[in-house]
Amino acid sequence: QVQLVESGGGLVQAGGSLRLSCAASGIIFSPNTMGWYLQAPGKERDMVANITHDVTTNYADSVKGRFTISRDNAKSTVYLQMNSLKPEDSAVYYCNARRTTLFRTYDYWGQGTQVTVSS
């Protein structure tokens, strides 16, 4: 059974930092593209950042220069370092594992962790 368990969310003042972690189990971690998504109340889930198996990273324009995604394949864990946080970063953050083969895409999600940035 695949499990993605996020941690590290919480309440922080604007300008502060948080580090999210997502520990994966039940999958072979290294081939997966790992990503972080956010979902604010009443809005769609949007990609924040992802990192491919060959450590190529992609970021939403809104977080470039402030957030850094990284992965540790030995620990089957992906991280999101969030600096210079803004109130508009407040949302539930979800971890995603995605692997695309010739025949299908495998998509797994964590349960989410709340990030609240106060002004």
Buried (B, 14 or more C-beta within 10 A) or exposed (E): EEEBBBBBBEEBEBEBEBBBBBBBEEBEBEBBBBBBBBBEEEEEBEBBBBBBBEEEEBBBEEBEEBBBBBBEBEEBBBBBBBBEBBEEBBBBBBBBBBBEEEEEEEEBBBEBBEBBBEE
